[in-house]
């Protein structure tokens, strides 16, 4: 099954790593550099899943997730947080905002792909 994924991360390196790992696996990947750009890219897109960093300029991951969840058509779209953060209170805040799961960077491409298939499949 081919997946369509939106990944939102302010790090060019992480976006490049995601592009390399996910497109090689056949994922149709759309990239954004922060939460504001992520909402722009999301407009009209029907992703199977969304990946979002937490610490980003303009609109952080929490605000991005909350904005996505306010839109009816994306209420059920799985959102995986991909971040360097691991504090339990941040995980709880992300879940409260509407995140589906949490993956700590650096990420294993195979585990990320498996997680995407698990939440979107």
C-alpha positions as CSV (number, residue, x, y, z in Angstrom):
1,X,0.0,0.0,0.0
2,X,1.4,3.4,-1.0
3,X,1.1,6.2,1.5
4,X,0.8,9.9,1.1
5,X,2.6,11.7,4.0
6,X,3.1,15.3,4.9
7,X,6.3,15.9,6.9
8,X,6.8,19.2,8.7
9,X,10.3,20.0,10.1
10,X,12.4,23.1,10.1
11,X,15.7,21.1,9.7
12,X,16.7,20.8,6.1
13,X,18.8,17.8,7.1
14,X,15.8,16.0,8.6
15,X,13.7,16.8,5.6
16,X,16.4,15.4,3.3
17,X,16.7,12.3,5.5
18,X,12.9,11.8,5.4
19,X,12.8,12.3,1.6
20,X,15.6,9.7,1.1
21,X,14.1,7.1,3.5
22,X,10.4,7.5,2.6
23,X,10.4,8.1,-1.1
24,X,12.7,5.1,-1.5
25,X,10.0,3.0,0.2
26,X,7.3,4.4,-2.3
27,X,5.8,7.0,0.0
28,X,4.4,10.1,-1.8
29,X,6.1,12.7,0.5
30,X,5.1,16.4,0.8
31,X,7.5,18.6,2.9
32,X,7.1,21.8,4.8
33,X,9.6,23.8,6.8
34,X,7.4,24.9,9.7
35,X,3.9,24.8,11.0
36,X,2.6,27.8,8.9
37,X,4.1,26.3,5.8
38,X,2.7,22.9,6.8
39,X,-0.9,24.2,7.0
40,X,-0.4,25.8,3.5
41,X,0.9,22.5,2.0
42,X,-1.9,20.6,3.8
43,X,-4.6,22.7,2.0
44,X,-6.2,20.4,-0.5
45,X,-4.0,17.5,0.4
46,X,-5.4,14.2,1.8
47,X,-2.4,12.6,3.5
48,X,-2.6,9.2,5.1
49,X,-0.4,10.5,7.9
50,X,1.4,13.6,9.1
51,X,4.9,13.8,10.7
52,X,5.6,16.9,12.7
53,X,8.6,18.3,14.7
54,X,7.8,20.2,17.9
55,X,10.4,23.0,18.0
56,X,9.9,25.1,14.9
57,X,9.7,28.8,14.1
58,X,6.5,30.7,13.2
59,X,4.2,27.9,14.4
60,X,5.5,25.1,16.6
61,X,4.4,21.5,16.4
62,X,1.8,21.8,19.2
63,X,0.1,24.8,17.4
64,X,0.3,23.0,14.1
65,X,-1.3,19.8,15.5
66,X,-4.1,21.8,17.1
67,X,-4.7,23.7,13.9
68,X,-4.9,20.4,11.9
69,X,-7.3,18.9,14.4
70,X,-9.6,21.9,14.2
71,X,-10.2,21.0,10.5
72,X,-13.0,18.3,10.2
73,X,-11.3,16.6,7.2
74,X,-8.1,15.9,9.2
75,X,-9.6,15.0,12.6
76,X,-8.8,11.3,12.0
77,X,-5.5,11.7,10.2
78,X,-2.7,10.1,12.2
79,X,0.0,12.6,13.4
80,X,3.4,11.3,14.5
81,X,5.6,13.7,16.4
82,X,9.3,13.3,15.3
83,X,11.5,15.3,17.7
84,X,14.6,15.3,19.8
85,X,12.5,16.0,22.9
86,X,11.6,13.1,25.2
87,X,10.1,14.7,28.3
88,X,6.9,13.0,29.5
89,X,5.1,16.3,29.9
90,X,5.8,17.2,26.3
91,X,4.5,13.8,25.1
92,X,1.4,14.4,27.2
93,X,1.0,17.9,25.7
94,X,1.3,16.5,22.2
95,X,-1.3,13.8,22.9
96,X,-3.6,16.5,24.3
97,X,-3.1,18.5,21.1
98,X,-4.1,15.5,19.0
99,X,-0.8,13.6,18.3
100,X,-1.1,9.9,17.6
101,X,2.4,8.8,18.4
102,X,5.9,10.0,19.3
103,X,9.3,9.1,17.8
104,X,12.6,10.5,19.1
105,X,15.3,11.7,16.7
106,X,17.6,10.3,15.4
107,X,15.1,8.0,13.8
108,X,15.5,4.6,12.3
109,X,14.0,4.8,8.7
110,X,12.6,1.2,8.9
111,X,10.9,1.8,12.3
112,X,9.5,5.1,11.1
113,X,8.1,3.4,8.0
114,X,6.6,0.6,10.1
115,X,5.0,3.2,12.5
116,X,3.5,5.0,9.5
117,X,2.0,1.8,8.1
118,X,0.7,0.9,11.6
119,X,-1.1,4.2,12.2
120,X,-2.2,4.8,8.6
121,X,-2.8,1.3,7.4
